[in-house]
Every structure is written in C-alpha cells, then in structure tokens.
Amino acid sequence: MPVLVFDLDDTLYPELSYVHSGFRAVAALLSPLLSVPDEALAMSMIAEEAVQGRGQVFDNVLRQHGRWSKALVAACLRTYRQHNPELRLYPDAERCLTRFADWPLYIVTDGHKEVQARKVAALNLASRVRHAYLTNRYGRHRAKPDPHVFQLICRREGVAPEEVTYVGDNVRKDFVGIKPLGFKTVRILRGNYAHYEADAAHEADRSIHSLDEL
C-alpha cells in the first residue's frame, strides 16, 4: 500500500496559531509583573509580531514597560517553548486524515523536539499516524532536506521511495533532498512559502491549494 507523509507546520495546522498560543502563555506570566491585563499584553505581542516578526517580541514588550532583563527574556522564551498549546487542524487536514485513515500515515517535522512533540499532542495526531518523526531527535543534521527519516519510513514499511508521497509547504527544504531518491512530492500552497518561487530542484512534483485535492 502507498505511504503518505505530511509536514506539520502550515501543512496540517496554521503555525501562527501556535505562536499566538505561546504569546498568551507568556502574557499570563508577565501580567502580574507589569500590572497589565494579560489579554492586552497578548494583543501587543501579536501586533508586534505582525510588523517586526517574532525574533524580538519579548525583548520589545519588556522594553516598552521598562522591565527588560536577560533573565526575564529567558523566562519568556522558556514559557513559550514549554506551554501546552491550543491548536486545531485545518478543516481540510481533518478531512484528509479521515479519508486516508486506512493508509500508512506519517509526519516528518523539523524544529525544537519538545515543542514539536507538544504540537503533535495538542492536535491529537499520535492516534492518527503510525509515527511522527521529529527530526531533531536524530540530530540537527538530520533535519530536512536530509532524507534520513524518510529512509527510516521506507525501511519500516518495507517500501521503495517511489511508493511514498510527501506533502509539505516549504520549498526551500521539503523536497530537494528526497526528490532525487524517487520520493513523490506534493507542495501545498499556504503559509509563509505559498508565493515563494522555486527552481526545478526545489519545487515539488505537484502543487495543490487544499489537501482535499490529494
């Protein structure tokens, strides 16, 4: 039977919802320290991220309130990474996982391994896929585009790469490492890379706008 593998962030759920969930957790931490309602703090972080990106959000909010310190920024980051997020699958992802429930399904995702594990748990994916491969558990050098975990899937299922289809959104890294090995690739056009133009090596075999098209 063919094997279907999914990326996680912006493929099965909107990654920005994780970011906003983390901001709310940090806002709850900072609210009593800054004497500002947590909802107001969360909204200011969301607004800051929309304009500046997420890299300096905690630093900037603390500076705005005259409370910046290296220790407090570290506490914010720790809270952000360790919070249990509230996440929901995209509606088409929910339908897709149900439609292919009898297939061997897998997830391959990069990023902080504990963070990614909490995302998988929050989305209740453990019972819906055979395994979620968090690439950082195998070392950072095994992150995409390295094909290592895809080869593990082939070994586990006893199939050739041609029998495995991978669905992802990030054309910078999702497909370039596995296409030469024969894996089938599908790009879903959403998230930060939806309008990113890629060369032939980085582009997927096929592009879709919804998982309903699989």
C-alpha positions in Angstrom: 0.0 0.0 0.0 1.3 3.5 -0.8 2.6 5.6 2.2 1.5 9.2 2.8 3.8 11.5 4.8 2.9 15.0 6.0 4.9 18.0 7.1 3.3 19.6 10.3 3.6 23.4 10.5 1.4 25.2 7.9 0.6 21.8 6.3 -1.7 20.3 8.8 -2.4 23.3 11.0 -1.6 27.1 10.9 1.7 27.6 12.6 0.7 31.1 13.6 -1.9 29.7 15.9 1.0 28.1 17.9 2.8 31.4 18.0 -0.3 33.2 19.3 -0.9 30.5 21.9 2.6 30.9 23.1 2.2 34.7 23.4 -0.9 34.2 25.5 1.1 31.9 27.8 3.9 34.5 28.1 1.3 37.3 28.7 -0.1 35.3 31.6 3.4 35.1 33.1 4.1 38.8 32.6 0.7 40.3 33.5 1.3 40.4 37.3 4.9 41.7 36.9 3.9 44.5 34.5 0.5 45.3 36.0 -1.1 45.0 32.6 -4.0 42.7 31.7 -2.8 39.5 30.1 -5.1 39.9 27.1 -3.7 43.4 26.4 -0.2 42.0 26.6 -1.0 39.2 24.3 -2.5 41.5 21.7 0.5 43.8 21.8 2.8 40.8 21.2 0.6 39.7 18.3 0.7 43.2 16.8 4.5 43.3 17.3 5.0 40.0 15.5 2.8 41.1 12.6 5.1 44.1 12.0 8.5 43.0 13.1 8.4 39.2 13.1 8.8 37.1 16.2 12.5 37.4 16.9 12.5 40.3 19.3 8.9 40.3 20.5 9.6 39.6 24.2 12.6 42.0 24.3 10.5 44.8 22.8 7.5 44.3 25.0 9.6 44.3 28.1 11.5 47.4 27.0 8.2 49.2 26.4 7.3 48.6 30.0 10.8 49.4 31.4 11.4 45.8 32.6 13.9 44.3 30.2 16.4 41.9 31.6 18.2 38.9 30.2 16.7 36.7 32.8 13.2 37.8 32.1 13.6 37.3 28.4 14.9 33.8 29.1 11.8 33.2 31.3 9.5 34.3 28.5 11.3 32.1 26.0 11.1 29.1 28.4 7.4 29.7 29.0 6.8 30.0 25.2 8.6 26.7 24.4 7.1 24.8 27.4 3.5 25.8 27.2 0.8 23.3 26.1 -0.7 24.9 23.1 -4.3 25.1 22.0 -4.3 24.1 18.3 -6.7 22.8 15.7 -6.1 21.1 12.4 -7.0 22.8 9.2 -10.5 21.6 8.2 -9.1 20.0 5.0 -6.4 18.3 7.1 -9.0 16.8 9.3 -10.9 15.5 6.3 -7.7 14.2 4.7 -6.6 12.3 7.7 -10.0 10.7 8.0 -10.1 9.9 4.2 -6.7 8.2 4.3 -7.1 6.6 7.8 -6.5 3.1 6.4 -3.2 4.1 4.8 0.2 4.1 6.5 0.4 7.8 7.6 3.4 9.6 9.0 4.6 13.1 10.0 8.1 14.5 9.4 8.7 17.8 11.2 11.8 19.9 12.0 12.2 22.2 15.0 12.7 22.0 18.7 11.9 18.4 19.6 9.9 19.1 22.7 8.0 22.0 21.1 7.1 19.8 18.1 6.1 16.9 20.4 3.6 19.2 22.2 2.2 20.3 18.9 1.6 16.7 17.9 0.0 16.0 21.2 -2.2 19.1 21.1 -3.5 18.1 17.7 -4.2 14.5 18.9 -2.2 13.1 16.0 -0.5 10.2 17.7 -3.6 8.0 17.3 -4.0 9.0 13.6 -0.5 8.4 12.3 1.9 5.4 12.6 4.7 7.7 13.8 5.6 11.4 14.0 9.3 11.7 13.1 10.7 14.8 14.9 14.0 15.2 13.0 15.9 16.9 15.8 15.7 13.6 17.8 18.2 12.3 15.3 20.5 15.3 15.5 20.1 18.7 13.8 22.0 17.4 10.8 19.1 15.1 10.1 16.6 18.0 9.6 15.2 18.4 6.1 16.5 18.4 3.4 18.4 15.4 4.8 16.5 12.3 3.7 17.3 10.1 6.8 13.9 9.9 8.4 12.2 9.3 5.0 14.5 6.3 4.6 13.6 5.1 8.0 9.9 5.2 6.9 10.8 3.1 3.8 12.5 0.6 6.0 9.7 0.5 8.5 7.1 -0.1 5.8 9.2 -2.2 3.5 8.6 0.0 0.5 10.6 1.8 -2.1 10.8 5.6 -2.2 8.5 5.6 -5.3 5.7 4.3 -3.0 6.0 7.2 -0.6 4.3 10.6 -1.1 5.4 13.6 1.0 3.2 16.7 1.4 4.9 19.9 2.6 4.8 23.7 2.2 8.4 24.8 2.5 10.0 24.7 -1.0 13.4 25.7 0.4 13.9 22.4 2.1 11.0 20.0 2.0 11.5 18.4 -1.4 15.1 19.0 -2.7 16.7 16.2 -0.5 14.2 13.5 -1.3 13.2 14.0 -5.0 16.5 12.6 -6.4 15.8 9.4 -4.4 12.5 8.8 -6.1 10.0 10.0 -3.4 6.9 11.6 -4.8 6.4 15.2 -3.6 3.3 17.5 -3.2 3.5 21.2 -2.3 0.6 22.7 -0.5 0.4 26.4 -1.3 -0.2 28.0 2.1 1.8 29.5 4.9 4.9 31.7 4.6 6.1 30.0 1.4 2.8 30.0 -0.5 4.1 32.6 -3.0 7.8 31.5 -3.0 9.1 30.7 -6.4 11.5 27.8 -6.5 13.8 26.3 -9.1 13.2 22.8 -10.5 15.3 21.1 -7.9 13.4 22.6 -5.0 9.9 22.5 -6.5 7.6 19.6 -5.8 6.2 17.3 -8.5 2.8 18.7 -8.0 1.2 21.7 -6.3 -2.2 21.9 -4.6 -4.2 24.5 -2.7 -6.1 22.1 -0.4 -5.5 18.7 1.0 -8.9 17.8 -0.5 -7.0 17.7 -3.8 -4.9 14.7 -2.8 
